[in-house]
């Protein structure tokens, strides 16, 4: 009889443990879903920022190219007027 009592206690303990693990699993699934959503938001924000930076970089390159072209044009004009 004592063996059956011990077995019953162990089974009750295991059932309790299984219930706790199920609750923990559900909590972790909710946390995981929230983290996936947050990760998705961060990836989207990073992508948008990257796109903005690329546009700004392209504008900076265009401005620099224009300034260099104007400088070369001015130098050419000075060289032509100096050789006259």
C-alpha positions as CSV (number, residue, x, y, z in Angstrom):
1,X,0.0,0.0,0.0
2,X,2.8,2.4,0.8
3,X,4.3,1.8,-2.7
4,X,1.0,2.8,-4.3
5,X,0.8,5.9,-2.1
6,X,4.3,6.9,-3.2
7,X,3.4,6.2,-6.8
8,X,0.2,8.3,-6.5
9,X,2.2,11.2,-5.0
10,X,4.8,11.0,-7.8
11,X,2.0,11.0,-10.5
12,X,0.4,14.0,-8.8
13,X,3.7,15.8,-8.8
14,X,4.3,15.0,-12.5
15,X,0.8,16.2,-13.4
16,X,1.4,19.4,-11.5
17,X,4.7,19.8,-13.3
18,X,3.1,19.2,-16.7
19,X,0.5,21.9,-15.9
20,X,3.2,24.4,-14.9
21,X,5.2,23.6,-18.0
22,X,2.1,24.2,-20.2
23,X,1.5,27.6,-18.6
24,X,5.1,28.5,-19.1
25,X,5.0,27.3,-22.7
26,X,2.0,29.5,-23.4
27,X,3.7,32.5,-21.8
28,X,6.8,31.9,-23.8
29,X,4.8,31.6,-27.0
30,X,3.1,35.0,-26.3
31,X,6.5,36.5,-25.5
32,X,8.0,35.0,-28.7
33,X,5.2,36.5,-30.8
34,X,5.7,39.9,-29.3
35,X,9.4,39.7,-29.9
36,X,8.9,38.6,-33.5
37,X,6.6,41.6,-34.0
38,X,9.1,44.0,-32.4
39,X,11.9,42.5,-34.5
40,X,9.8,43.0,-37.7
41,X,9.1,46.6,-36.7
42,X,12.8,47.2,-36.1
43,X,13.8,45.7,-39.5
44,X,11.2,47.8,-41.2
45,X,12.4,51.0,-39.5
46,X,16.0,50.1,-40.3
47,X,15.2,49.5,-43.9
48,X,13.4,52.9,-44.1
49,X,16.3,54.7,-42.5
50,X,18.7,53.0,-44.9
51,X,16.6,54.1,-47.8
52,X,16.6,57.7,-46.5
53,X,20.4,57.6,-46.0
54,X,20.9,56.3,-49.6
55,X,18.8,59.2,-50.9
56,X,20.8,61.7,-48.9
57,X,24.0,60.2,-50.0
58,X,23.0,60.4,-53.6
59,X,22.1,64.0,-53.1
60,X,25.4,64.7,-51.5
61,X,27.2,63.0,-54.4
62,X,25.3,65.1,-56.9
63,X,26.1,68.3,-55.1
64,X,29.8,67.4,-54.8
65,X,29.9,66.4,-58.5
66,X,28.2,69.7,-59.5
67,X,30.7,71.7,-57.4
68,X,33.6,69.9,-58.9
69,X,32.3,70.5,-62.4
70,X,31.8,74.2,-61.7
71,X,35.3,74.4,-60.3
72,X,36.8,72.7,-63.4
73,X,34.8,75.0,-65.6
74,X,36.1,78.1,-63.7
75,X,39.6,76.8,-63.9
76,X,39.2,76.2,-67.7
77,X,37.8,79.8,-68.1
78,X,40.8,81.2,-66.1
79,X,43.3,79.2,-68.3
80,X,41.6,80.4,-71.5
81,X,41.5,84.1,-70.4
82,X,45.1,83.9,-69.2
83,X,46.4,82.5,-72.5
84,X,44.8,85.4,-74.5
